[in-house]
Amino acid sequence: MERLPRRLRRPPLIEALWEARFRPRDTAVADLLPGLLFQHFAPQYSRLQRLPAADVPISAAHEDARFRHTPRLRLEGERRSIQIGPRVVSISFRRPYPGWAAFSSEIGKLVDALGSCDLVGDVTRFSLKYTNLLQSGDAPSLELLDLELTMGGRRIDHQPVQLRTEVVSDSIVHVVQIAAPVEVLLPGEAQRIRGLLVDTDSIRSYDAHTGQWSRVLADLDEVHTAAKEVFFRLLREDTLTALEPEYGGDDDERQPPPGK
């Protein structure tokens, strides 16, 4: 693929998520940071929700690797949310995706807030995760992708499958997960939708000497472009055509409003 689509008229994206992991300066960060962010981002995120991991004592959460990067609280807005844990913060946008311009702007505001917070230390990594659900008239299968999977000489395409792999490119680790068939019930929709799930998680890591929050903003567009390349190169040409790609102009991925 020589060029990437600017946007898709029929986008399969059901959630976009940016996550940052950091070194805390205070063990109380998971309890205090939600209130600080709530003040900073209100009224866009008007509801504070306690998550199951909040029942784990904060001292244990810092010591136990299973909970260090598990959100404890969530700030909920209209089709968007911010999640906060002992060493992690994330922001997600649910379908319909507003486009990279809007999403990256919200990420930038969150990065500025984190970088100026005395509770938060250096960033250790950030990632962009995109969850897509590809639909077709027939039963969802691997035939939608530029992917061949065989086992014992038998090709697997229409059979149920779950696949996870990692691809490293230019110091970015792309975790790709594929599953079919999958049924998803989206918030605000009455019926489940069925398809082939393609989940890409593109990760940029930092060491102790390069983990300034300003680096995140400098690297954000590069990781976004790399994530797009991984996803679009995975699609067969006819699959991409069915999504009605548009080329040229600004690469802002703005999606048309529902029904357009």
ABEGO torsion letter per residue (X at the ends): XABBBABBABBABABBBBBBBBBBABAAAAAAAAAAAAAAAOAABABBBBBAAAABBAAAAAABAAAAABBABBBBBBGBBBBBBAABBBBBBBOBBAEAAAAAAAAAAAAAAAAABAABBBBABBBBBBBBBBBBABBBBAAABBBBBBBGGBBBAABBBBBBBBBBBGGBBBBBBBBOBBBBBBBGBABBBBBBBBBBBBBBBBBAAAABAAAAAAAAAAAAAAAAAAAAAABBAAAAAAAGBBBEEBBAGBBBBBGX
